[in-house]
Amino acid sequence: QSGRAPAASVSAESCIPAGLRLGPVPGIFKLGKYLSDRREPGPKKKVFPDVISVLPVFQVRMVRGELVDEAGSSALEWIGLIRAARNSQEQTLEAVADLPGGQIFYRALRDVQPGEELTVWYSNPLAQWFDIPVTATPTHDEKGEERYICWYCWRTFKYPNSLKAHVHFHCALSHGRPFLHHDH
């Protein structure tokens, strides 16, 4: 994801099968740089899995083994609009690389159902390669709700991936210190 992606969402128009790979992701990879605890509403784009279907209900297009959007554009045209997942419950895709430092792809973690938004987060090996924290341990606030606290600057987050992105991209107190893979 190069630059600041507009607040948009990408959703499946029909079922996307588990294991399907999208990509490679073009540009400089900065997944999560603009992640926040809030979801601002924005334009929506529907994508069609590239599989043969006899169901007349879904518009499905077969184009050289790729997912295509409603205009027939390949994933390279819209993959940067896929939002970073705030937590594992909303995550539908994971960012993976075949080799450290190699091209990055998104892989469906499970069957993604029609109408479901595509969201992505790092696989553990890719997170380690980019020095992104792999774990985040919640604490509970005075209302008993889970919160995630930056162990460098004490800023509080509602979601674990918001904390991980903050530590990697934004926390002024963490820069220059490599993240050690342990719970805090």
N, C-alpha and C positions, 0 to 999 in steps of 0.2 A: 504494500500500500504506500504509494508515493504521495507526498503532500498531504494536506488535510482533506479527507474524503467528505463529500457533502453528507448531511444527515439523510440517508436513503436506506431502504431495506430491500433485500432481494428475497423473494419467496418462491417456493416450488409451485408450479401449476399442476403437476401430477407427480406421482411417487418417484423419488430419486432413490435408487437402490443403494444399500450399504456397500461400502468399499469403492464406489465410483470416485475416480480422481478427476479433479479440475485443475487446469493450469497448463504450463507453469505460471506462477504469479509474476507479472512484469514489474519492473521498476525496483526502487529501493524498498526492502521489506522492513516495515515499521509497524507490524500488527500490534494494536493496542495503544499506540501513541496518543490517540485522541479519545480513548475510552473514558467514560464517566459513569457514575452510578445511575444517572438519569438516561432515559431514552426519549429524545426529542422526536416528535412526529416529522416525517419527511416524505418525499416522493417514494413510490413503491415500484419495483420492477419484478415481473414474473418471469421465471425461467422454466424451460421445458426439458426434462431429461431425454436424452437421445437414445431411446429404446423403441423397439417396434411394439405397438399396442393395437389391439383390435377393439378397445373400448372407445366408442364414439364420443363419450363424455369429455375426454381430455384431448387437447390439441398437442400432439406429440410429433416431433420432427426428427428424422434420422439424417444426420449430417456428419459423415466421417468419424463416428464414434465420440462425438462431443455433445455436451449440453449446449443448447442454443436458447436465446431469449425470444420474446414474441416477434421481434423483427428479424430473427434468424442470425443475429450476431453471435460470434463465438465468445467463450468465457473470457478471453483476453480483453474484450470490450467492457465487461461489467464486473469482473472478479474483484476489483478494487472497491466496489460498493458494498461488498459483504461485510457486515459489522462484526466487530470483535465480541465474543461471548463474555458476559459478565461473570458467569459461573458455569459449572459443568451441567447443571440441569437444563439450561437453555442452549447449550452447545450442540450443533448438528454436524459440524465439520471440524477436522483437525488439520493444522499445517504440518506437513511432513517434508523431508528431503531424503533422497536416496543415499546421498553422501554428505558428510559434513561440508558446509560451504557450497553445496550444489544447488541446483534449481529447486524451488519450493513449490509444492503442490498442495491443494486442499483435498482431503479424503472424507467421504461421508462415513460417519461413525455408526450409523444405523439407517434404516429406511426412513427417508424424510417424506412426510405425508403432504398431500396437496394443501396449499394455503399456509404451510409452515414456513417461517422465516429461516433463511440460512444464516447461521452465525458460526464463527470460527475462533479457535484458540490453538496455541502451540501444543504439539505433541511433547512429551517429556524430553526425548532426546534433542528436539529442536530448541526447546526452552533452555536446556543446559548449554547448547552450542551458543545461543545468543545471550547467555548469562541472565536469563529471566528467572525469577524465583519459581520453583515448581510447586511448593506448598505454601499455604497461608492458614494459620491456626486462628479460629475465631475466639473472641471474647464475648461477653454478654454485657450490654449496657444496663442502666437502671430499670429499664422497662422489660428486660429479659430478652431483647432482640440481639441476634448475632451481629457483631461488628468486627472489622479487621483493622488493626492499628499498625501504622508504619513504625517499625522498630528503630528507625533513625530519627524521624522528626515528630512522631506521635500523632500525625494526621489520621483521622478515622474514615473508614470506607464501609459501605454497605455490602459490597461484593468482593470476593477474593481476587478476581482478575483485575478489578480496578486498583486494588492495592499493589498487585504484582506489576502492573503497567506503571503506576506511580513510582515505585522503587527503581524500576529500570530507566524510565524516561524523564522523570520530573523531580524527584527528591534531591534537593541541593545538598543535603547532608550525606546521601549515599554515594554520590559520584566520587570516583577514584577508589572506591572500596569494592572489590569483587564480592558478589553475593555468594555466601557459603551455604551449601545445601543442607540446612538444618532448620528445625522448627524454632520459632521464637515465642 
